[in-house]
Amino acid sequence: MMRKDNLKSTIIFGEMSVEERDEMIAKFRTGEVSVIITTNMLARGIDVPEIQIVINFDVPTQNTGPGN
């Protein structure tokens, strides 16, 4: 779990066990953590009515910088 400026967050990713993922979601539901950072594991949604904002950021799969 990461903490910065009283903002408690956690991560969820595919290599975690179902039990670990369930534990992180339970902590989110109870307010123990306020931010979940995840891969596309939760792309189909998460059933937590209290969620106020979702930010979806796709990382580019190829270099699009200058000279390409």
Buried (B, 14 or more C-beta within 10 A) or exposed (E): EEEEEEEBBBBBEEEBEEEEBEBBBEBBBEEEBEEBEBEEBBEEEBEEEEEEEEEEEEEEEEEEEEEE
